[in-house]
C-alpha cells in the first residue's frame, strides 16, 4: 500500500500485526480500583486526528471532516 499512496503511513508491519491479534483482557480490577472508564475508540481516534492536524503532522485534506 505504501507504494500506492502519496503519503507515508505512520505504521509498520509489527504494529499492524499486533493490532490484528484482537487480544482480549479483563480490565475490571482497573475499573474498580482506579475508577478507570475507557473512552469510545471513535472519540479517541477523532482527538488524535485533530491533534495531528494541530501539530502540522497531517493536512486538512487528510483530516477530512475533522478539519472543519
Rosetta blueprint (number, residue, H / E / L):
1 X L
2 X L
3 X L
4 X L
5 X L
6 X L
7 X L
8 X L
9 X L
10 X L
11 X L
12 X L
13 X H
14 X H
15 X H
16 X H
17 X H
18 X H
19 X H
20 X H
21 X L
22 X L
23 X L
24 X L
25 X L
26 X L
27 X L
28 X H
29 X H
30 X H
31 X H
32 X H
33 X H
34 X H
35 X L
36 X L
37 X L
38 X L
39 X L
40 X L
41 X H
42 X H
43 X H
44 X H
45 X H
46 X H
47 X H
48 X H
49 X H
50 X H
51 X H
52 X H
53 X H
54 X H
55 X L
56 X L
57 X L
58 X L
59 X L
60 X H
61 X H
62 X H
63 X H
64 X H
65 X H
66 X H
67 X H
68 X L
